[in-house]
Amino acid sequence: MKSVICLECEAEINLDAGVEKNEIIVCPDCGVDLEIVSLDPLAVELAPMEEEDWGE
Amino acid sequence: MIDIPETLLGLLHQYSPSGSEAAAVKWLVQRMADLQFEQSFMDEAGNAVGIKGTGPHQIILLGHIDTVKGEIPVRLEGDNLYGRGSVDAKGSLSAFVDAVASVSIHPDWQIVVIGAVDEEGDSKGARYICNRYQPEIAIIGEPSQWNRVTLGYKGSQQAVLTSRQPITHSSQGGNANDVLLGVWQGLLERVKAFNQGKTMFEQIIPTVLNMVSESNGFEMEGRLEVGTRLPISISPQVWLEEWLGELKGVEVNHQFSGIPAYQADKNSVLTRAFLGAIRQAGGKPGFVNKSGTSDINLVAPVWQCPAVAFGPGDSNLDHTPNEHISIADYGKAVLVLVSVLKNLGISS
């Protein structure tokens, strides 16, 4: 099973076999959103935060 | 020497406030024909429509061609192109056209680009197309900045609160205006309690649009026209029935149906395609939720498909006399859109 290390709390996160590039996963330990930025080699980055903005 | 994108420049020269879009639509229809769209036409609502591909799967890129009033002379200052609609939202619509013009469509797909009329009004153009298309993916053209994707827009509901009271001497107080203001203040207190600890996108944001009163010598009538920006958790119906409907001593009326808030799934195939595309263009992607409403609030609930809003430009410049767009950012937005279509398997 593939796994990645959480960038926030260093927990090991097991990934589903069908994980996709740019998919957002949630660390089960600390709850942070991580984005799969590469499948080979497997790599994650912190997922984009949701900002707020004026807009009609 | 900066190379100004021809579609954007041409569209900015066609000043097109809501209700006066015909010349801009005619220009864009011709522009899409010149760019080898297989079909380009003005539909019955007056929208500009361009189509590439004949496949059974459809993606719609829905921008709007109207702007608010206030013509701004089109001019270039450094990298910034000034003009009414440069940000809201001819920049986005032009980027859609330029991106689609530059790709080859997979045989399974059809791309429809629409420049809708009246988005700044009552969204006549978007309401017309809602039930005439059934896309599998939709991108709405509104400024998010080239490296961000707009996931959410708040809902909206307008209403009129009316109070009628017998005329009393002003020394006694308690006239129709006093009643209205007291009721409104009570509502604001309830809203304040609801909003506690919530983000802007989760909050109820009410505002008074107009207040008038009149008297016939026997009775005074006060009317408060109010507009409210609503979160996902409060539908227009709930706002009318469980909030305004609870107000004592006032009559509540509304001329138009409200618009529910919308928020896209940040883990859909479409948002993934955008995240990859923004990174491919050298950007750090972001998500944004907005305090206003747009055509996505209308079409996304009907189409029930992945839908986000995207476009170059800073929405803080929307509707301002200083409206301008960075040519460099426009170019990056076109690159992102080209990559999105490729990441989705729609183009090669």
HADDOCK unambig.tbl for C-alpha pairs under 7 A between the chains (distance, minus, plus):
assign (segid A and resid 22 and name CA) (segid B and resid 272 and name CA) 4.92 0.50 0.50
assign (segid A and resid 22 and name CA) (segid B and resid 275 and name CA) 6.25 0.50 0.50
assign (segid A and resid 22 and name CA) (segid B and resid 276 and name CA) 6.05 0.50 0.50
assign (segid A and resid 23 and name CA) (segid B and resid 267 and name CA) 6.13 0.50 0.50
assign (segid A and resid 23 and name CA) (segid B and resid 272 and name CA) 6.06 0.50 0.50
assign (segid A and resid 24 and name CA) (segid B and resid 267 and name CA) 5.96 0.50 0.50
assign (segid A and resid 48 and name CA) (segid B and resid 285 and name CA) 6.03 0.50 0.50
assign (segid A and resid 48 and name CA) (segid B and resid 286 and name CA) 4.68 0.50 0.50
assign (segid A and resid 48 and name CA) (segid B and resid 287 and name CA) 6.00 0.50 0.50
assign (segid A and resid 49 and name CA) (segid B and resid 286 and name CA) 6.13 0.50 0.50
assign (segid A and resid 49 and name CA) (segid B and resid 287 and name CA) 6.07 0.50 0.50
assign (segid A and resid 50 and name CA) (segid B and resid 286 and name CA) 6.85 0.50 0.50
assign (segid A and resid 50 and name CA) (segid B and resid 287 and name CA) 4.70 0.50 0.50
assign (segid A and resid 50 and name CA) (segid B and resid 288 and name CA) 5.18 0.50 0.50
assign (segid A and resid 50 and name CA) (segid B and resid 289 and name CA) 6.78 0.50 0.50
assign (segid A and resid 51 and name CA) (segid B and resid 287 and name CA) 6.05 0.50 0.50
assign (segid A and resid 51 and name CA) (segid B and resid 288 and name CA) 4.54 0.50 0.50
assign (segid A and resid 51 and name CA) (segid B and resid 289 and name CA) 6.20 0.50 0.50
assign (segid A and resid 52 and name CA) (segid B and resid 288 and name CA) 5.37 0.50 0.50
assign (segid A and resid 52 and name CA) (segid B and resid 289 and name CA) 4.87 0.50 0.50
assign (segid A and resid 52 and name CA) (segid B and resid 290 and name CA) 5.74 0.50 0.50
assign (segid A and resid 53 and name CA) (segid B and resid 288 and name CA) 6.62 0.50 0.50
assign (segid A and resid 53 and name CA) (segid B and resid 289 and name CA) 6.22 0.50 0.50
assign (segid A and resid 53 and name CA) (segid B and resid 290 and name CA) 4.85 0.50 0.50
assign (segid A and resid 53 and name CA) (segid B and resid 291 and name CA) 6.44 0.50 0.50
assign (segid A and resid 54 and name CA) (segid B and resid 290 and name CA) 5.44 0.50 0.50
assign (segid A and resid 54 and name CA) (segid B and resid 291 and name CA) 5.28 0.50 0.50
assign (segid A and resid 54 and name CA) (segid B and resid 292 and name CA) 6.61 0.50 0.50
assign (segid A and resid 54 and name CA) (segid B and resid 315 and name CA) 6.59 0.50 0.50
assign (segid A and resid 54 and name CA) (segid B and resid 316 and name CA) 6.33 0.50 0.50
assign (segid A and resid 55 and name CA) (segid B and resid 290 and name CA) 5.43 0.50 0.50
assign (segid A and resid 55 and name CA) (segid B and resid 291 and name CA) 5.87 0.50 0.50
assign (segid A and resid 55 and name CA) (segid B and resid 292 and name CA) 4.92 0.50 0.50
assign (segid A and resid 55 and name CA) (segid B and resid 315 and name CA) 5.66 0.50 0.50
assign (segid A and resid 56 and name CA) (segid B and resid 292 and name CA) 4.19 0.50 0.50
assign (segid A and resid 56 and name CA) (segid B and resid 293 and name CA) 5.19 0.50 0.50
assign (segid A and resid 56 and name CA) (segid B and resid 294 and name CA) 6.02 0.50 0.50
